[in-house]
């Protein structure tokens, strides 16, 4: 039985957010525990938040797994970890030309950002620094796509060096709540994740940080993750949904059901109303309901293949976006903001001259 008081409470939270307020952690948990009968209304409200704060422009990104396998980290979800026995491919850095070809193809799809993803704990050797410097300078020379990277934990000096190589955006997931992180990974700490986000931001990089839902964490821990991202001021939040990989400790976890995925996307939009919420790994578990991610509040999507799993056909994604009458933004947000600042500065100068 549906209750008018439930609809009223959802509307009250929505109105407060639209007026510049926030949803509390308790309210976020309540949204996650709503009966699925209320999901259409919850999604409609999340969609209103998306349209209010993000508009009908969506951000599309793509990634390249430039070095695979035998990772020193022991993340329980990851097939690339050297601590697990999996069938993940093992190879060293791909050639610069291959990376450029992938980036150019992603740009043709409309992707605004292209992520260089490398296994391991940060960037430690001179050889790694040289290769990354070559990658980003080559990408800058041959493509106007936004240059992003996911390279693990960073210290302040490395973040500054990456910025100097031409990197623009840094991706580093928190993965889950602090209270659950030791079930996910023990080869680095949660504080190192937070420090990495701060180091990247201090270096002038746009930060992208989110997590993976469905790893055995509680609903309260999902809201804890959202609250941490809010506190850190992260503006771009990728949401992944566990795709259990054979040979990993999380291999036998049952994937999230489509309705649960949509309800979690909507709840994250309530908790992080102004953020870019991008749906990435595990999207396939939505099946025929993939187009509903935007109606649930998502404002971005990763297209193409993931790290060790195949993604949906790009042509199908592009048709989906077109059918929904959404516009692909096509430019990295960092560059767009820089142009706005430049235009604003020029306007200010002209105003002064006119006085």
N, C-alpha and C positions, 0 to 999 in steps of 0.2 A: 504494500500500500504506500502510495506517495503522499508526502506531507507538505502542505503549503509552507510550513515553517522552514523546511529544508531549502526550498527554492528561495525563500526570503533571506535566509542566512547567506546563501551563495551570492545573492544580489547585493547584500549589505557589504560583503567583502569586496566585491567587484567595484561598487560605487566608491568605497574608501580608496581603493587603488587608483581609480580614475581621477580622484580628487588629489592625488599626490601622496597618499598614505601607503601602508604596507600590510601584507597579510602576516599574521603571527605564525610561529612554528606550530602552535596548537591548532590553528585554523588550517594550515597546510596538511597536517596529519588527518584532520577531520575530512578534508577533501579527498584524500587517498582512501579513506575508509567508507566513502559513500557507496551505497548500493549502485550497481551498474544501471539501474533504471533511471538514475539521475545523470548519467553520462552525457546524453545529448545536450542537456541544458548547461552542464559544466563546460562542455566543449564550445558551445555557442558563446559563453562568457569569456572563455580563454581566447577564442577567435577575435572577439571584440578588443581584448587587450592587445593582441598581436596587431590588429589593424590600427589601433590608436597609437601604439608606440613604435611599430616597425613598418606600417603601411603594407601595401601589396607588392613591394619589392622583396625578393628573397635572395639569399646569398647561397651560391653554389661553390663547392670546393672539391678538390681531388687530391690524392696522395700518391706517393711512390715509395715502395718499400725498398730502399736503396741498398740495404745490407741485411741479410736474413740469417736467423738460426744461431744456436749456441750462445744465446744471450746470458750474461752473468747474473741478471736479475731472476728472482724466483716467483714472479707473479703467477698466481694460481690459475688465472684465466688464459694465459698466453701460450700458444703452441711454439713460440720461438725460444722459450726459456731453455737453457742448457741443463736445467735441473729436472726436466721432464722428458719422457721418451715419446716423441711425436713424429709425425710424418712431414713436419714443416720443412720447406726447402732451406738449404744452407748455401749461402754464397756471399762473397765480399762485395765491395762497392761496385755498382754498375757504372758503365762508361758514361762520360759527360754527354755524348751524343744521344745515348738512349734516354737519359734524363730530359734533355731538351725536347726530344721527340714526344715524350709523354706529356711534358708541360704544354707544348704547342697544341697537342690534341685536346688536352683539358681546356685550353683557352678557346678552342673552336666550339667546345660544348657550352661555353658561357661561364666557366669557372672563374671566379675572381681571385682565388688563392690556390696555390699548389704546394703541398707539404712534402718536404724531404724527411722521411722517417727512417731512423737508423736504430737498430737494437743496441742495448748496452747502457751503462751507467755514465751518462754525460759524454763529454769530449775531453779525452785525457792525453792523447799522444800527438806529437808533431805531425805525424802522418794523417791523423784524423783532421787536424786543423787545416792542413794543406788541401785535403780532398774537399772539405766543406767550402773553403775559400774558392776553390776552382768551380765547384757546383754553383754557388750563388753569383759569382761574377759571370759565368757562362749563361746562366738563366737571365740575368739582367741584360746581357748583350743580345740574346736571341728571342726574348719574349717579354711582353709587358705584364705578364701575370704576377700577382702578388707572391712574394717569396716567403714561404712559411717552413718551419722545421719542428720536428719532434725528436729530440735527441737525448731525453732523459734528464736527470738532475743536473743543474748548472750552479756554478759559483758566480760571484759578481764579475770577476775578471773575464771568464769565458763568455758570459752574456755580452759584455762590452766588445769582445773580439768578434763574436758572431755578427753583431750590429755593424762592425767595421767591414766585415766581409760582404755586406749587402743584404743580410737577412732583415726582414721587415716584421714578421709575425712569429711568435713562439707559442707552440702548443705543448701543454704539460697537464695531463689529467690528474686530479686528485684521486680518481678511481672510485672512491667511496667515502663514507664518513670516517672521521678519525677513530671513532669507537669500534669500527669494524676492520680497520686497515690491516691489523696484524693477522687477520684471516686471509688476507689477499696477498700481502707481500711483507717480507721481513729483511730484504737486502738493502732497503733504504727506509728512512723514517717519514712519517707524515709531515713532520716539521720541515724536512728537506724539500718536500713537495711545495709547501707554502713558501719557503725561502726562494725556491726556483722561480715561482711566479713573481715574487717581489724583485728579484735580480733582473728578470727579463723586463719588467716594467721600468725599473730604474735605468736600464740601458736604452730606453726609448723604443722598445718593441711593443707592438700590440700583443696582448695576451689572450690566449684561447685555452680554457680549462673547464673540464666537466668530469664525467665519470661513466661507469658502467652500472646499469641497474640489473637486478635479477641474479646477483651472485650469492644469494642466501642472506642478504642483509634484511633488516626489518623495515617496515614503512617509516618508522620514526627515524631510522638511520638515513633513509633517502631524503627526508626533510632536513636532517642534520647536514647532509652534503649541500643541499640548496642554501641553507642558512650560512654555511661557511663560504660558499661562492659569493653570496650577497655581501658578507662582511669584507671579503677581499676586494670587492669592487670589480670582479671579472665581468667583461662586457660581452664576450663570445663564449657560449656554453654548448659544447657538443654532448649529446646524450647518446650513449650506446646501450644496447641490450644484449646480455650475455648470449653468445653463440657457443655452447659447450663444445670444446675440442677434445677428441680422443687423446688419451695420454696425459691430460692435465688433471690436477686435483679437482677441478670443477666439471669434469667430463659428464658426470651423471646428474647434474642439476637440470631440472625440467625448465625449458625456456618459458619466458613470460607469454601469456595469452594475449591476443590482439586487444581485447577490451582493457586489460590491465596496462598495456603499453600506452594506449591513448589516454587513459586516466592519469598516468604518471606524467605524460607530456603536458597535459592541461594543468596539473598541479604545479609543475615547475614554471609554467607561464605565470600562474598566480604569484608564485614566490619570487620570480625574477622577471617582472613585467616588461622592463625596458631592454633586456638582454637579447642578443642574437642567440636563439636556441636552435641548434643545428642537429638534425637526426642523422646518425652515422651507422655504425655496425649493429647488426641484429635487426635491421629494418625489415628484412625478408620475412620475419615471423608474423608480420602484419598481413601477409598474403595479399588478397584482393583489396585490403583496407589501407594500403599504403598512402593513397591520396588523402586520407583523413588526417595525416599528421599535421597538415597546415590548418585544418579546421579545429584541431586540438590545441593550436597555439604555436606550432613550430614556425620558424621564419627562415630556415636554411636547411640544406641537405647536402650530404656528401654523395657524389656520383662516381661511377666506375668501381673498380675493385678495391678491396680493403687490404689488409696486410697479408694474411695467409688464406683468405676466403674470397670467393667471387662475389661481386656485387650484381645488382640488377642491370639489365641491358640499358645503356645510356639512352638509347632512342625511346625506350618506354618511359623513362623518367622525364625526358624533355616533352614528350606528348602529354604526360600527366600534368606537368606545370602549365603547358599551353591550354589544356582543357579547363584548368582551374582559373584561367585568366590572371595568372600571376606573372609578374615581370622579374626576370633574372637581372639583378643589379649590375653584374658584369664588371665591377671595379672594386678593388680592395678598399675596405672602409678607412684604413689608415690614410691612403692616398686621397680619398674623397674628403676627409676631414682636413687634410693639409691644403687642398685646393680651396675649401671653404674659408680657412683661415687666411689664405693669401688674398682671396677676393675681398674678405672682410677688411683686411689691412689696407688694400688698395682703395676701397670705398672710403675708409676713414681718412686717408691722405687726401683724397679728392674733396672730401667735405671740408677739411682744414683749409685747402687751397681756395675753396669757394668763399670762405669767410672774409 
